[in-house]
Amino acid sequence: MDFKVTAMDGPARAGSIKTQRGEIHTPAFMPVGTNATVKAVSPDELMDMGAEIVLSNTYHLYLRPGDGLIEQLGGLHKFMNWPRPILTDSGGFQVYSLSPLRKVSDEGVEFQSHIDGSTHFMTPEKAIEIQSALGSDIFMIFDECPPYPSTREEVLRAVKRTTAWARKCKEKKSAVPKAEQSALFGIVQGGVYEDLRRQSLEELAPMDFEGYAVGGLSVGEPKPEMYEMIGLMGPVLPAEKPRYLMGIGDLKDCLTAVEAGFDMFDCVMPTRNARNGTLFTSEGRISIKRAEFKEDPAPLDPACNCYTCRNYSRGYLRHLFLTREILSMRLNTIHNLHFYIEFFRKMREAIAGGAFGEFKSRWEQVQW
């Protein structure tokens, strides 16, 4: 993997990540394909709208259909018919957020499947083995993600454990020939404690990962505390490596993070909101089920050139949603993802043109 910064506007930066399966222009938004599919859209549609990378999840694919089966069927790219880069989350967050019962030790986490209650044991080494079987382009270390709120002592324990697990992940990856062409990102933990965030980075930086992520935010903490951690970490993460803010997708949050120097983002917001009838437009967020759209012949967003906006009216989209037609989820998702991908493209252009501050100020006025 090769990363370079091509333009800066203050700390905000535009760049590119080159992998064996394609180039990713940053700042980049990664559509979430948890179960080896981005819900409601096809890979061809994703490529047509300009998606350069998708995210899939180790925890979910390990439980169903199983990483062994995916490997047997040719790996994750072939399995889901996606030829471009894939980043796989290690599953650490899902273990803590989805598993009804779990027991954490220095060796790993024993947890119960949220699907059938079966018991599993995930270790850092196992997380790397699964991601190697999937064949993704970017692996994430297995980390401990403390919930909010947690005491300082609890977060410190998670930081130390994440450091130890990061070392094990790196050692395991170097021992797996199949993983040689894939990159491995470290994950900085530390909750909302500034000194623990710094400690986590100081412990991970010497391991020289190909990229560095900040995890454990947007887990319930107040926005001011989240913004404080974003502003703290963005400028101090290694400048020559991609900086990934995990699980953040609110566009105002993304603008704040890009201003702090972050490069990569993922979130289910555009797809989940689409399925619930909430759509992002250049004029703000709208709920398509509202009565005001019943007889509206206008496109969803006159400023948008996606397939949905080129071909369908607000009145029709409202009708589809209220009658629970499958096409509603598809057309809404196509629009929201297209909007996000275009938003990030325009953000890159603004950075390259030295106009990011104006771009950020303009979009912060929109009611999301």
N, C-alpha and C positions, 0 to 999 in steps of 0.2 A: 504494500500500500504506500502511495506517495501523496503527501499533502503539501500544498503551497498556498500562501496568501497572495492574492493578485491585486487587492486594493484595500485601502483603509480610509475610514472617515472618523477620526478620533479613535476610540477603542473598537468601534464597529468594523468588522472586516468581511470581505468577500474572498472566496478562494475556491479550491477544487481538491477533491479526494479522488485519486486515480486507483482503481482496483482492476483485477484481471477481468472483471465482467462489466466494466464501464466506469464512467466518470460521474462524480456527484458534485454538483456546484453548491457552494455554501454561501450564506446560510441556507440550510436544507430542512425541509419538512418531510418526515418519513411517515407515510400512511401505515396504519397498524393492521397487520394481517395475522392476528393472534393464532388462528387455527389453520395456517397455511392458505389463507384467503383474506383479502380485504373485503369485508362484508358488502354484498350487493353489486359489486363491480367485477369485471373480468380483467385479467392481466393486459389484454390488448387495449381496453379502455383506459387503464392506468397509464400505459405508455403513451397513448394518444394525448392525454392531458398533461404529459410532461413529468410524471413521477420517475425519479432516477434510482430510488432505493425504497424498499419496504422493510418493515420490522415484523419478525415473527417471534413466538415465545417458546422458550425451552421447556418450561413447566407444563404448558398445555400440550405440546406435541409429544413430550415424553409420556404423559398419561394417556393420550389418545391422538393418533392411532399407534404411537410408539416410535421412538427414534430408529429402532431396528428395522421396522417395516419401511419407513421412509428411506433408509439407506438401501434396503433391498430393492426398492423401486427406483433407484437411481439418484437419490439425494433430494433435498428440498426444492432446488431450482426446477428439476425435472418434474417432481411430484406436483408442484403447483403451476408449472408452465410459466415461470417468471425468469427470464434470462439475465436480468440486471442484478445489481448487488442486493444482498439481504443482510441485515443485522439481526442477530438473535439475542434477545434479553436472556440473561442466565436463569431467570426464574426466582431469584431471591425475593423480589417484591411480592410475587404471587404466593410463595410459600407462606409469607406472613399475613397477607391480606385475604387469602381464600381458604387456607387450610383450617378446618374447625378445631383440630387438635394438633399441637406441634411441641417438640422438645428439642431445644437448641443446645448443642455442646460444641466444644472446640473442634470436634471431628466433622460436624455437619448438622443437618436438621432431620429429625424423624417427624414425618407429617402424615396426615390422612388426606387422601384424595377427596376433593370437593365433588367428584363425580359419583364414586361408589363407596367411599369410606375406607378403601384399602390403604394399608400402611406402606410407606416408602421411606427410604433414607437417602437424602441428597447430600453429597459431599462436594467440595470444590473440584476434586478430580472427576467425579461423576458428571458434573455440569460441563466440563470440557469434553469428556467423552461423548456426551449427547450432542453437543454443538458440532463436534467433529463428524459424527454420523450424519447429522443434518447437512453438513457441508456449506454452512453460511460463510459470508465473506468477512464479517466482523463479529467476533465473539465478545461477550461481556464476562467479566469475572463474576464468581458467585459471592455475593455480599450479604451482610446482615443489615436489613433496613429497619431501624427502630421506629415504632409508631410515634405519633404526636398525641398527647404530650408524653415525654419520657424524662426521667431524672438525668442529671448530668452523669451520674455513675453508670446508669444503663446505657447511655449513648457512648460513653467512654469504652465500655465493654464491647459494644458493637464496632467501634472504630478499631480496636485492637484485633478483634476477630476478623474483620474485613481485611486488615493488613495481612494477617497470617494466611487467610484463605487466598488472597491475591497472589501471594508468593507460591502457594501450592498450585494455583491455576496456571501460573506462568511456567512452572517446572513441568507440569503435566502436559501442557501444550507443546513444549519443546521436545517431549518424548513421543509425541504422536505424529508420525510422518504425514498422515492425511491432512493435518492441520497446518502444515508448513506455509501454504499460500494464503492463509487467513490471518487477519489482524486481531489483536487482543487489546481491549480497552480496560483500564482500571476505573474504579468507581470510588469517588470521594464521599465519605459519610461524615457525620458529625452533628446532625440535627440542626438546631438553631443556635448552637454554641460556637462562637467565632474561634475560640482557641482550639476546639476539637476539630473543626473544619481544617484549620491550618495544620494541626498535627497529622490528620489523615493524609493530607496532600504531601507533607514532608516525608511521611513514611512510604507513600506510593511512588513519588517522583523518581527515586533512585532505581526503581525497577524498570524504568524506561519502556512503558507501554506505548503502543502505537497511537493511542488516543486516551483522553481522560474525560470521564463523565462525572457529573454531580448528581447523586441520587438522594432519596429521602426528603425531597421537597414536594410541595403540593399534596401533603398527606394529612392536611387538617390545620396546619399552622396559619396564623393570621397573615394576610398579604404583606403588611409592612415587614414582618420577620422574614418572609420568603424573599422579598426584594432586597433586604439587607444581606442575606446570604448570597444571592445572585450577584449583587454589587461587590461583595467581598471576593468571591471565588473567580469571577470572570477574568479579572486582570492578572491573577497570580497563577492560573493554570498554565502549563508549558505553552509558550507562544508558538512553537514550531509544530505542535500537535493539534489535531481537531479537538474542540471543546464541545461536549455533548451535555445538554440539560435534559435529564430524563423525565418523561411523562408530563411535560409542560406544553400546552397547546392553546391556551387562551391567547388571542392575538396581541392584546396589550401586554401580557406577560412576556410574550416572545419579543416584542419590540424592546422592552426593558432589558431582556437578556442579551439581545443582539448588541444593544448599546454598551453592554458590559463586556462584549467580546466573545459571546458564545456562537457556535457554528451549526449545531445539529439539534433537532427537536423531534419529538413524536408525541402523539396523543390520539385518543379515540374521539375527541370532541367533534370533528367534522362528520364522521360517519355515524356516531351514536345520535347526535343531534338531528342529522338528516332523517334517520329512521323514526324519530319522534316528531318530525314535522317542523323542526326549527332550522332555519336557513340563514346563511351569512351572505350579506349583499354589500355593495358599495355604499348603501344608505343605512346600514345597520342590520341587526338581527331581527328576523320576522318569524312569526308563527303562521304557517300556511293554512292552518285550520280556521283562522279568524273569519268571521262573516263578511268583513269588508272586501275579501278577495273573491267572493262567490261569483260575481259577474265581471271580474277584472280581466280584460283581454290582453293586458300588457305582459311582457316576459317577466320572469321573476326578478331579474336585475338587468335593466336596459344597458348597463355598462359591461355586461358579461357576454363572452362569446362561446360559452360551453354548449354542448349538445342540447341540454335541457332548455337553456335560455333562447337558443336559436329556433326551437321547434314547438315549445309549449307555453301556454298562458298560465297566469296565476290561478285563474278560475279552474282550469283543467287539473292543475297540481293539487288544488284544494279538494276537488272531487275525488281524485285518486286516493288522497290521504284519508278522507272521511269514509270511503268505501273499503278501506284497508287492502287496496290492490297492491300486489307485489311490485308493480311498475312504479308505484309511489316511492318505495324505498330506493329503487334503482335510480330514478331521475333525480331525487333529492340528493342522493349520495354523490352522483356524478357532479352535480353543481357544487356541493360543499367542498369536495376534494379539489375540483378545478379552481375554485375560489382561493383555497389555501395555497395551492401550488403557484398560482399566478401572483398571489400576495408576496410570497417569498421571492419569486423572480423579480418583481418590481422592487423589492427591498434590496436585492443584490445590485440592481441597476442604480438605485439611489446611492448606495455606498460607493459604487464605482464613479458616480458623477459628483461626489462630494455633497450630496443633498440629503443624507440620511436624517439629519435633524429636522428638516422640513417635512420629510416623509413621516417620521414618527409623530410630529406635532399634529399633522393633518389627520392621521388615522386614529389618534387618541381622542379626537373629538367625536368619532362615530360611536353610536350607542350599541355596543356588542351585548 
